[in-house]
Amino acid sequence: MPQHYPFSAVVGSDDMALALLLNAVSPSVGGVLIRGEKGTAKSTMVRALAGILPQIEVVAGDRFSSAPADRGTDTPDGPIPHDAPTEHRPVRLVELPIGATEDRIAGSLHLEKALSEGVTAFEPGLLARAHRGLLYVDEVNLLHDHVVDQLLDAAAMGRVTVERDGVSVEHAARFVLIGTMNPEEGELRPQLLDRFGLTVEVSAPREAALRAEVIRRRVAFDSHPEGFSATFAADELALRERIVAARERVDAVELTDWALTKIATVCAGFDVDGMRADIVTARTAAAHAAWQGRTRITRADIRVAARMALPHRRRRAPFDAPGLDEDLLDRLLGDDDEPDPRDDGPGTDGPGDDDKNDDNASDATTGPQDGDSGASAEDTGDAGDSDAQQPPAGENSPASAEQSDQHPDTGPDSEQNSSDDGRVQEQGDRTDPGDPRPEGDGAEQNSRPGGAATEPGTVTAASAPYRTRLLTVTGTGNGVSGRRSRAITSTGRRTGSAGFTGSDVHLPATIRAAAPQQAARGRNSGRDGGRLLLSARDLRSAVREGREANLVLFCVDASGSMAARTRMEQVKTAILSLLLDAYRRRDKVGLVTFRGSGAQVALPPTSSVDVAAARLAELPAGGRTPLAEGLLTAAEVLRIERVRDPQRRPLVVVVTDGRATHGPDALAQSRAAAAGLASLGVASVVVDCESGRFRMGLASELAAHLGAEHIPLGEVTAEGLTRTVRSHTAARNPARTEGEVA
């Protein structure tokens, strides 16, 4: 069995350690989501947690880890005898693979036996194995939403029900759910975030001394795992004993009216939705009090609980950055604790001791650390752990990147972008796409419609996003489940059957396949009761048509011709709105921009729409228009992504006015690049940003060369498209329109 890094040897990462320990003390807290950049000991600490948990007593030989108190009850394997022997074993840490199917997670039924013999043969899944243990999901944000829903439902209900074609099996599944994720790779939906009890942010330390300690300990562990672990054996035992004592004490912790009122005041003050935040905060505060050796909740307990239970519940929509204003938290809590006529005595010194200083209340690890607060490397050998505090503003971390995201209902905050001094986009393109004047001359912009010209390199903010029209890839794909284009997926309406794939049995098709073979198999209604005689080759799986997620690659013209103030504002608003639509439809997104003399990949394809919105907000404009370079760069991105993810169909959204002014014969080069992109068979859309009374129509010509749909900027909105359709209808049939109005 592999030797895991000791829990108490991880220096720093105090919030993460405390959140894990509080869930170990009281699983009703509801699990923990650990968010942080790669190499911050997330997996290391989760795997180490199982090593300090007390052993559990189970019914010997039971596949569902039934407790002695469960003897006499039913399981899918039948009733447990009252005199069944028991045994003690370590708590299991069950890791959920990213590609796990629903059958692998919840369990599967042997349909052949169910149909032919009337026997319910159940193969337990990972949830059954995790019962009374830990279920760990690394990169939980990369799981399909329906799988995450399944996990969270099981964690909340404590039971799993498996139903397949009229056959149903149910069993207990009580576990501590632990998820880790890197926000750079995409966010969880706010509805799913809310289902995790606690969340903590981790980041790598920036201090050289702490990083050196991480390396020192990791090297020592890799060189001699047994000897290193023996060094921390006493500390591991102390943590285990403290968990046992806290579990025995937690039910005696008193939730007084004062504590409940404080918790309700804090949750109401942060304007969180629903009551789950209040309940989780109360449970966490009680667990923290028990961890401290007390039976009465204090202000410090509530503060620690709120810091972990509330930040992710304040993220209500995409582009909202999670976080908590700790100054507001302190004002809501006040300065004093509830008077207590009893004397609980001092809290137990050690992990999580809050009697010294509220700010250090989250200290959760112990061991010969000499006051160090660093981090441990991952089991894979990475050395880059964190102190679990949200990184300071301005540091290069996922948390700081998220703080630049905008709320989809309000748009980018003007004060948040005050560093731009209210400046807007510059210009440098020519009205004439073949203008031979030197690059960098942007004087012609002052005469263009769409707003005043600005200095090169400045940034314009977007307005509030809106609901966009649906852009899809034509045909039927075979990608991952999503909400954009038609595809053969694992969910959706049943359209046919195919050879058995291991799940989702198509019962009518299975019976039809077996029916012609009944006589040859010796079926006799008198002898065998008329049961259908099946073999494995009769089984058929359902073919379902649903919606898939796509790769939406934005190719954005950021040249001088787009730099008029109102035009760039409209363009950024349109892209932000399309990003929001991509978030809701579970797409991956990428961003290619072109200006001056070339193009760049501002954001490689990713599931993190938040990062894309942040890159968009920072996008400057100005210079000539290297349209051909932009299209060629987009084609190269698609080529690479097709190798990485061949099943995901791309949709290219080119946002431009169609001008091309960089290099000799720029317009012809851009048309050749467009034809090359079209030859790849990629679905594309051209969003035409040209405005004003006199238009050159270059974007519509570009769309023709791309074989793309041409959409004027004003028709990106669903409302704008409706108005356009109505106006065209009125122009074709004015009499009918007048009648409808009348």
C-alpha positions in Angstrom: 0.0 0.0 0.0 1.5 3.4 -0.9 2.7 5.6 1.8 0.9 8.9 1.9 2.4 12.2 3.1 1.5 12.8 6.7 -1.4 15.3 7.4 0.5 17.0 10.2 3.6 17.5 8.0 1.8 19.9 5.7 2.9 23.3 6.7 0.5 26.2 6.2 -2.7 25.5 4.3 -4.5 26.1 7.6 -7.9 26.9 6.2 -7.9 23.8 4.1 -6.8 21.6 7.0 -9.4 23.0 9.3 -12.2 22.6 6.8 -11.3 18.9 6.3 -11.0 18.4 10.1 -14.4 20.0 10.8 -16.0 17.7 8.2 -14.4 14.8 9.9 -15.8 15.9 13.2 -19.3 16.5 11.9 -20.0 15.1 8.4 -23.4 16.9 8.5 -21.4 20.1 7.6 -21.8 18.9 4.0 -18.3 18.4 2.6 -15.7 20.9 1.3 -14.7 22.4 -2.0 -11.0 23.3 -2.2 -10.2 25.9 -4.9 -6.7 26.7 -5.9 -3.9 26.8 -8.4 -2.0 23.6 -9.3 0.7 22.3 -7.0 -0.8 23.6 -3.7 -1.1 20.3 -1.8 -4.9 19.9 -2.4 -4.6 16.2 -3.3 -1.8 15.6 -0.8 -3.9 16.8 2.2 -7.1 15.1 1.1 -5.3 11.7 0.8 -3.5 12.3 4.1 -6.9 12.9 5.9 -7.9 9.3 5.6 -4.7 8.3 7.5 -5.7 10.2 10.7 -9.4 9.2 10.8 -10.3 6.6 13.5 -11.1 3.1 12.2 -14.8 2.1 11.8 -16.6 -1.1 12.8 -18.4 -2.8 9.9 -20.3 -6.1 9.4 -17.8 -8.6 8.2 -18.0 -9.3 4.5 -20.7 -6.8 3.8 -20.2 -5.0 0.5 -22.0 -1.8 1.8 -19.9 -1.2 4.9 -23.0 -1.6 7.2 -22.5 -0.7 10.8 -23.3 -3.1 13.7 -26.5 -1.1 14.4 -27.6 -2.0 10.9 -27.8 -5.7 11.6 -31.4 -6.9 11.0 -32.0 -4.5 8.2 -32.1 -5.1 4.4 -29.4 -4.3 1.9 -29.3 -5.1 -1.8 -27.6 -8.4 -0.9 -30.4 -9.3 1.5 -31.1 -8.9 5.2 -28.1 -8.7 7.6 -28.3 -11.4 10.3 -28.7 -10.2 13.9 -25.7 -12.3 14.9 -23.4 -11.2 11.9 -19.8 -10.9 13.0 -18.1 -7.5 12.8 -14.6 -6.2 12.2 -12.7 -3.0 12.3 -11.0 -1.4 9.3 -9.6 1.9 8.2 -11.9 4.5 6.7 -11.9 4.3 2.9 -10.9 7.2 0.6 -12.7 6.6 -2.7 -11.4 8.6 -5.6 -13.9 9.4 -8.4 -12.3 9.4 -11.9 -13.2 12.2 -14.2 -14.6 9.9 -16.9 -16.7 7.7 -14.5 -20.1 6.8 -15.9 -23.4 6.9 -13.9 -23.4 3.1 -13.6 -19.8 3.2 -12.2 -20.8 5.8 -9.7 -24.2 4.7 -8.5 -24.0 1.0 -9.3 -25.5 -1.2 -12.0 -28.2 -3.9 -12.3 -27.6 -7.2 -14.1 -30.5 -6.7 -16.5 -30.1 -10.2 -18.1 -30.8 -11.9 -14.8 -33.6 -9.5 -13.9 -35.4 -10.2 -17.2 -34.8 -13.9 -17.6 -34.7 -15.1 -13.9 -36.5 -12.4 -12.0 -33.5 -11.9 -9.8 -32.2 -8.4 -8.8 -28.5 -8.7 -9.1 -26.8 -5.4 -8.1 -23.2 -4.4 -8.6 -22.4 -1.7 -6.1 -20.8 1.5 -7.4 -18.3 4.0 -6.0 -21.0 5.6 -3.7 -21.5 2.3 -2.0 -17.8 1.8 -1.5 -17.6 5.4 0.0 -20.3 4.8 2.6 -19.1 5.9 6.0 -15.9 7.2 4.4 -14.5 9.9 2.1 -15.4 10.5 -1.5 -12.8 12.6 -3.3 -13.4 14.2 -6.6 -10.3 15.8 -8.1 -11.1 18.5 -10.8 -14.8 18.4 -9.8 -15.4 21.4 -12.1 -14.6 19.2 -15.1 -17.3 16.6 -14.4 -20.6 16.8 -16.3 -23.2 18.7 -14.4 -25.6 15.7 -14.1 -22.8 13.6 -12.5 -22.1 16.4 -9.9 -25.8 16.6 -9.2 -25.9 12.9 -8.6 -23.0 13.1 -6.1 -24.5 16.1 -4.3 -27.9 14.5 -4.1 -26.4 11.4 -2.6 -24.3 13.3 -0.1 -27.4 15.4 1.0 -29.8 12.5 1.2 -27.5 9.8 2.6 -29.0 7.2 0.2 -28.6 6.1 -3.4 -31.4 4.8 -5.6 -30.6 3.0 -8.8 -33.5 2.5 -11.2 -33.2 0.7 -14.6 -36.3 -0.1 -16.7 -38.6 -0.7 -13.7 -36.1 -2.4 -11.5 -35.1 -0.4 -8.4 -32.4 -0.8 -5.7 -31.7 1.5 -2.8 -28.9 1.6 -0.2 -27.2 3.9 2.3 -24.5 6.2 1.1 -23.3 8.6 3.9 -19.9 10.0 3.1 -17.8 13.2 3.3 -17.7 14.7 -0.1 -14.4 16.5 -0.9 -13.9 18.3 -4.2 -10.8 20.1 -5.5 -10.6 22.3 -8.6 -8.4 24.8 -10.3 -10.6 27.9 -11.2 -8.5 28.5 -14.3 -10.0 25.4 -15.8 -13.6 26.5 -15.4 -16.1 27.3 -12.6 -18.9 25.3 -11.1 -22.4 26.7 -11.5 -23.6 28.7 -8.5 -26.3 26.1 -7.9 -23.7 23.4 -7.5 -21.4 25.6 -5.5 -24.2 26.1 -3.0 -24.5 22.4 -2.4 -21.0 22.1 -0.9 -21.0 22.9 2.8 -17.7 24.7 2.9 -15.2 26.2 0.5 -11.6 27.3 0.9 -9.1 29.1 -1.3 -5.5 27.9 -1.5 -2.5 29.4 -3.2 1.3 28.8 -3.2 3.3 30.9 -0.7 5.4 33.7 -2.1 7.9 33.8 0.7 11.2 32.1 -0.1 11.6 30.6 3.4 8.2 28.8 3.2 8.9 27.5 -0.2 12.2 26.2 0.9 10.6 24.4 3.8 8.1 22.8 1.3 11.0 21.5 -0.7 13.0 20.3 2.3 10.1 18.2 3.6 9.1 16.9 0.2 12.6 15.8 -0.6 12.9 14.1 2.8 9.6 12.2 2.3 10.6 11.1 -1.2 14.0 9.8 0.0 12.7 7.9 3.0 8.8 7.8 3.2 8.7 5.4 6.2 11.2 7.4 8.3 9.7 10.7 7.4 6.2 9.4 8.4 7.6 8.0 11.7 8.8 11.5 12.6 5.2 12.7 12.5 3.5 9.6 14.0 2.9 11.2 17.4 1.3 14.2 15.8 -0.9 12.0 13.6 -2.0 10.1 16.7 -2.8 13.3 18.6 -5.0 14.5 15.7 -6.8 11.2 15.6 -7.5 11.3 19.3 -8.7 14.9 19.1 -11.1 14.0 16.3 -12.6 11.2 18.4 -13.0 13.6 21.4 -14.6 16.3 19.2 -17.0 13.8 17.7 -18.2 12.7 21.2 -18.6 16.4 22.2 -20.3 17.9 19.1 -23.8 16.7 20.0 -23.5 18.4 23.3 -22.6 21.8 21.8 -25.4 24.2 22.6 -26.9 26.5 19.8 -28.2 29.3 22.0 -30.6 32.0 20.9 -27.6 34.4 20.9 -25.6 32.2 18.6 -28.6 31.6 16.2 -29.3 35.3 16.0 -25.7 36.1 15.3 -25.6 33.5 12.5 -28.8 34.8 11.0 -27.5 38.4 11.2 -24.3 37.5 9.4 -26.1 35.5 6.6 -28.7 38.2 6.1 -26.0 40.9 6.2 -24.2 39.2 3.3 -27.5 38.8 1.4 -27.1 35.1 0.7 -30.0 33.3 -0.9 -32.0 30.6 0.8 -31.4 29.1 4.3 -28.7 26.5 3.5 -26.0 29.1 4.4 -27.5 29.6 7.9 -27.8 25.9 8.5 -24.3 25.1 7.3 -22.8 28.0 9.3 -24.5 26.8 12.5 -23.3 23.2 12.0 -19.7 24.4 11.2 -19.7 26.7 14.3 -20.8 23.8 16.5 -18.1 21.5 15.0 -15.5 24.2 15.6 -16.5 24.7 19.2 -16.3 20.9 19.7 -12.9 20.9 18.0 -11.8 23.6 20.5 -12.9 21.5 23.4 -16.0 23.6 24.2 -19.7 23.0 24.4 -20.7 26.6 23.9 -20.4 28.6 20.6 -18.4 31.8 20.6 -18.0 34.7 18.3 -14.8 33.2 17.0 -16.6 29.9 16.1 -19.2 31.8 14.0 -16.4 33.9 12.4 -14.5 30.8 11.3 -17.7 29.1 10.1 -18.8 32.2 8.1 -15.4 32.5 6.4 -15.8 29.0 5.0 -19.6 28.7 4.5 -20.5 32.0 2.9 -17.9 33.1 0.1 -19.1 30.6 -2.5 -22.8 31.3 -1.8 -22.3 35.0 -2.7 -21.4 34.0 -6.3 -24.9 34.0 -7.8 -24.1 34.3 -11.5 -21.2 33.8 -13.9 -18.4 36.4 -13.7 -19.1 37.0 -10.0 -15.9 36.6 -8.0 -16.3 34.6 -4.8 -15.1 36.2 -1.7 -16.0 37.7 1.7 -15.6 41.2 3.1 -14.0 40.4 6.5 -14.4 43.9 7.7 -18.2 43.6 7.1 -18.1 40.2 8.8 -16.5 41.7 12.0 -19.1 44.6 12.0 -22.0 42.1 11.8 -20.5 39.9 14.6 -19.8 42.8 17.0 -17.1 42.8 19.6 -18.4 40.6 22.4 -19.4 37.0 23.1 -22.5 35.9 24.9 -22.1 36.0 28.6 -21.7 32.5 29.9 -22.4 31.7 33.6 -20.8 28.4 33.2 -17.0 27.9 32.9 -16.1 25.6 30.1 -12.5 26.1 30.8 -9.8 27.0 28.3 -9.9 25.5 24.8 -7.6 22.7 24.0 -4.3 24.0 22.8 -3.3 22.8 19.3 -4.9 22.8 15.9 -7.5 25.4 15.4 -6.9 27.1 18.7 -8.9 30.4 18.6 -8.6 31.6 22.2 -5.5 33.6 21.3 -6.5 35.6 18.3 -9.6 35.4 16.1 -7.5 35.9 13.0 -5.5 32.8 13.7 -8.6 30.7 14.5 -8.2 28.6 11.4 -4.9 27.0 12.4 -5.5 23.4 11.9 -2.3 21.4 11.8 0.1 20.3 14.4 3.5 18.7 14.6 7.1 19.7 14.9 6.8 22.7 12.7 8.4 25.3 14.9 5.8 27.8 14.0 6.3 27.3 10.3 3.4 28.0 8.0 4.1 26.7 4.5 2.8 24.0 2.3 3.5 20.6 1.1 4.0 19.4 -2.4 1.5 17.1 -4.2 1.9 13.3 -4.0 3.0 13.6 -7.6 6.1 15.4 -6.5 5.0 19.0 -7.0 6.3 21.4 -4.4 4.1 24.4 -4.3 1.7 24.5 -1.4 -0.2 27.4 0.0 -1.2 29.1 3.2 -4.9 28.7 2.1 -5.5 32.4 2.4 -6.9 34.3 -0.6 -3.9 35.9 -2.3 -3.5 39.6 -2.0 -5.0 41.8 -4.7 -2.8 42.1 -7.7 -1.0 38.8 -7.3 -0.9 36.4 -10.3 -3.4 33.8 -9.0 -6.8 32.5 -10.0 -8.4 34.4 -7.2 -7.0 37.7 -8.3 -7.9 36.9 -11.9 -11.5 36.2 -10.9 -11.8 39.5 -9.1 -11.8 41.2 -12.5 -14.8 39.3 -13.7 -18.1 41.1 -14.1 -21.7 40.3 -13.0 -23.7 39.3 -16.0 -26.7 41.5 -14.9 -24.8 44.7 -14.2 -21.8 44.5 -16.6 -18.3 45.6 -15.7 -18.3 48.1 -12.9 -17.0 51.5 -13.9 -15.2 52.0 -10.7 -13.6 48.6 -10.9 -12.1 49.7 -14.2 -10.9 53.1 -12.8 -7.3 52.2 -13.7 -8.3 52.9 -17.3 -9.1 56.5 -16.3 -12.3 56.3 -18.3 -10.2 56.1 -21.5 -11.6 54.4 -24.6 -10.3 52.7 -27.6 -7.9 54.3 -30.1 -7.8 53.9 -33.8 -5.3 53.5 -36.5 -7.0 51.8 -39.4 -7.9 53.3 -42.8 -11.4 53.8 -44.2 -9.9 52.4 -47.5 -8.9 48.8 -46.9 -6.0 49.2 -49.4 -4.7 52.5 -48.1 -0.9 52.5 -48.7 0.0 55.0 -45.9 2.4 53.8 -43.2 1.2 51.8 -40.3 0.4 53.6 -37.1 -1.3 56.6 -38.6 -4.7 56.7 -37.1 -5.9 60.2 -38.0 -8.7 58.9 -40.3 -10.6 57.6 -37.3 -11.9 61.1 -36.3 -14.1 61.1 -39.4 -15.7 57.7 -38.8 -19.1 57.1 -37.5 -19.5 55.3 -34.2 -18.0 57.7 -31.7 -15.0 59.8 -31.1 -11.5 58.5 -31.8 -9.1 57.8 -28.9 -5.5 57.3 -28.3 -3.9 54.0 -29.4 -3.7 51.2 -26.8 -6.5 52.3 -24.5 -9.2 50.1 -23.2 -13.0 50.5 -23.4 -15.3 48.7 -21.0 -18.3 46.7 -22.0 -21.9 47.5 -21.0 -24.3 45.1 -19.3 -24.6 41.8 -21.2 -27.9 40.7 -22.8 -29.6 37.6 -24.0 -28.2 36.5 -27.3 -29.6 34.6 -30.2 -28.6 30.9 -30.3 -25.7 30.1 -32.6 -25.2 26.4 -33.4 -23.1 24.1 -35.4 -25.1 22.4 -38.2 -25.6 18.7 -38.4 -25.5 16.1 -35.6 -22.4 15.8 -33.5 -21.1 13.2 -31.1 -19.5 15.4 -28.4 -19.9 15.8 -24.7 -23.3 16.7 -23.3 -24.1 20.4 -23.3 -26.8 22.8 -24.4 -25.9 24.1 -27.8 -25.8 21.9 -30.9 -27.6 18.7 -31.8 -25.7 15.5 -31.0 -25.9 11.9 -30.1 -25.3 12.0 -26.3 -25.9 10.0 -23.1 -28.9 12.0 -22.3 -31.9 13.3 -24.3 -34.7 11.7 -26.3 -34.4 8.1 -27.4 -34.1 7.9 -31.2 -33.0 4.3 -31.8 -30.9 1.4 -30.5 -27.4 0.1 -31.1 -25.2 -2.7 -29.8 -24.9 -2.9 -26.0 -22.4 -0.4 -24.6 -22.7 -1.4 -20.9 -25.5 1.0 -19.9 -28.8 2.6 -20.8 -30.5 -0.6 -22.0 -33.1 -0.2 -24.7 -35.7 -2.7 -23.4 -38.0 -3.0 -26.4 -35.1 -3.5 -28.8 -33.6 -6.1 -26.5 -36.8 -8.1 -26.4 -37.1 -7.8 -30.2 -33.6 -9.1 -30.6 -34.3 -12.1 -28.2 -37.7 -13.0 -29.5 -36.7 -14.9 -32.7 -34.3 -17.1 -30.6 -36.8 -18.3 -28.0 -37.7 -21.6 -29.7 -34.0 -22.4 -30.4 -33.2 -21.8 -26.8 -35.9 -24.2 -25.6 -38.4 -21.8 -24.1 -41.4 -23.6 -22.8 -44.2 -21.7 -21.1 -45.2 -24.6 -18.9 -41.7 -25.6 -17.8 -40.0 -22.2 -17.2 -43.1 -20.1 -16.5 -42.8 -18.3 -19.8 -39.8 -16.3 -18.9 -37.9 -14.7 -21.7 -34.6 -16.5 -22.3 -31.9 -13.9 -22.9 -28.2 -14.0 -23.7 -25.7 -11.2 -23.6 -25.7 -10.7 -27.3 -29.4 -9.8 -27.2 -28.8 -6.6 -25.1 -29.2 -3.3 -26.9 -28.4 0.2 -25.7 -30.5 3.2 -26.4 -29.3 5.9 -28.9 -30.2 9.3 -27.6 -30.2 12.6 -29.3 -29.6 15.7 -27.1 -27.4 18.7 -27.1 -23.7 18.9 -27.1 -21.2 21.5 -25.8 -19.0 23.1 -28.5 -15.7 25.0 -28.7 -16.7 28.6 -29.3 -13.5 30.4 -30.7 -13.8 34.2 -30.8 -11.6 35.8 -33.5 -11.8 39.5 -32.6 -10.7 42.5 -34.6 -9.1 44.9 -32.1 -7.6 47.3 -34.7 -8.1 51.0 -35.1 -11.2 50.6 -37.3 -12.9 49.2 -34.2 -11.6 51.7 -31.8 -14.4 54.3 -31.9 -15.7 54.6 -28.4 -19.3 53.4 -28.9 -18.3 50.7 -31.4 -15.8 49.0 -29.2 -18.2 49.2 -26.3 -20.9 47.5 -28.4 -18.4 44.9 -29.6 -17.2 44.0 -26.1 -20.8 43.9 -24.8 -21.7 41.5 -27.6 -18.7 39.2 -26.9 -19.4 39.3 -23.2 -23.0 38.4 -23.8 -21.9 35.5 -26.1 -19.5 34.4 -23.4 -22.3 34.3 -20.9 -24.3 32.2 -23.3 -21.4 29.9 -23.7 -21.2 29.5 -19.9 -24.8 28.5 -19.7 -24.4 26.0 -22.5 -21.3 24.4 -21.0 -19.0 25.3 -23.9 -15.3 25.7 -24.0 -14.2 29.1 -25.2 -11.0 30.6 -26.8 -10.0 34.1 -27.8 -7.8 35.2 -30.7 -7.3 38.9 -31.2 -5.6 40.7 -34.1 -4.4 44.3 -34.4 -1.2 46.2 -35.5 1.0 43.7 -37.4 -0.2 40.3 -36.1 -2.5 38.2 -34.2 -2.2 36.5 -30.8 -4.0 33.8 -28.8 -5.3 35.8 -25.9 -6.8 32.7 -24.4 -6.3 29.1 -25.5 -9.4 27.0 -25.4 -10.6 26.6 -21.8 -13.7 25.8 -19.8 -13.1 29.0 -17.7 -15.4 31.6 -19.2 -14.5 33.8 -16.2 -10.9 34.0 -17.4 -12.1 34.8 -21.0 -14.2 37.7 -19.6 -11.2 39.0 -17.7 -9.0 38.9 -20.9 -11.8 40.6 -22.8 -12.0 43.4 -20.3 -8.2 44.0 -20.7 -8.3 44.0 -24.5 -6.9 47.3 -26.0 -7.5 48.4 -29.6 -5.6 50.3 -32.3 -3.3 50.0 -35.2 -3.8 48.4 -38.6 -6.1 45.4 -39.3 -4.2 42.1 -39.9 -7.3 40.2 -40.8 -5.5 37.4 -42.6 -3.2 36.8 -39.7 -6.2 36.6 -37.3 -7.9 33.9 -39.4 -4.7 31.9 -39.9 -4.1 32.0 -36.1 -7.7 30.8 -35.5 -7.1 27.9 -37.9 -4.0 26.9 -36.1 -5.8 26.9 -32.7 -8.5 24.7 -34.2 -5.9 22.3 -35.6 -4.3 21.8 -32.2 -7.6 21.5 -30.4 -8.9 18.9 -32.9 -6.0 16.7 -31.8 -6.7 17.3 -28.1 -10.4 17.0 -28.2 -11.5 15.5 -31.5 -15.2 14.9 -30.5 -15.9 18.6 -29.7 -17.1 20.5 -32.7 -15.9 24.1 -33.0 -17.9 27.3 -33.8 -15.7 30.2 -34.9 -17.2 33.7 -34.2 -15.3 36.3 -36.2 -16.0 39.8 -34.9 -14.9 42.4 -37.4 -16.0 45.1 -39.9 -14.2 43.2 -42.7 -11.4 45.7 -43.3 -7.9 44.4 -43.9 -5.1 46.9 -44.0 -1.9 45.1 -42.9 0.6 44.0 -45.6 0.6 44.1 -49.3 -2.7 43.1 -51.0 -4.2 42.7 -47.5 -7.8 42.2 -48.6 -6.9 39.4 -51.0 -4.8 37.7 -48.4 -7.7 37.8 -45.9 -10.0 36.2 -48.5 -7.5 33.5 -49.1 -7.2 32.8 -45.4 -11.0 32.8 -45.1 -11.2 30.2 -47.9 -8.5 28.1 -46.1 -10.5 28.2 -42.8 -13.7 27.2 -44.7 -11.9 24.2 -46.2 -11.6 22.7 -42.7 -15.3 22.3 -42.6 -15.6 24.5 -39.5 -18.9 26.2 -38.7 -18.4 30.0 -38.4 -20.3 33.2 -37.9 -19.2 36.7 -38.9 -20.5 39.4 -36.6 -20.5 42.6 -38.7 -19.4 45.6 -36.7 -19.6 48.1 -39.5 -21.8 51.1 -38.8 -22.9 54.3 -40.3 -24.9 55.4 -43.3 -22.4 54.5 -45.9 -21.1 50.9 -45.6 -18.6 49.0 -47.6 -20.1 45.5 -47.0 -16.7 43.9 -46.5 -17.9 41.7 -43.6 -20.6 40.2 -45.7 -18.0 39.4 -48.4 -15.8 37.8 -45.8 -18.8 35.7 -44.6 -19.3 34.5 -48.2 -15.6 33.4 -48.4 -15.9 31.6 -45.0 -19.2 30.0 -45.8 -20.3 31.6 -42.6 -23.6 33.1 -41.3 -23.5 36.9 -41.5 -25.0 38.7 -38.5 -25.0 42.5 -38.1 -23.9 43.5 -34.6 -27.3 44.8 -33.7 -28.8 41.3 -34.4 -26.6 39.4 -31.9 -29.3 40.1 -29.3 -32.4 37.9 -29.3 -34.5 41.0 -29.2 -32.6 42.6 -32.1 -33.1 39.5 -34.3 -36.8 39.6 -33.5 -37.1 43.3 -34.5 -35.2 42.6 -37.7 -37.5 39.7 -38.6 -40.6 41.8 -37.9 -39.3 44.7 -40.0 -38.5 42.4 -42.9 -42.0 40.8 -42.6 -43.6 44.2 -42.6 -41.7 45.3 -45.7 -42.8 42.1 -47.6 -46.4 42.2 -46.4 -47.4 45.7 -45.1 -51.2 45.0 -45.4 -50.9 41.9 -43.1 -48.7 43.8 -40.6 -51.2 46.7 -40.4 -54.0 44.2 -39.8 -52.0 42.5 -37.0 -51.4 45.9 -35.4 -55.0 46.8 -35.7 
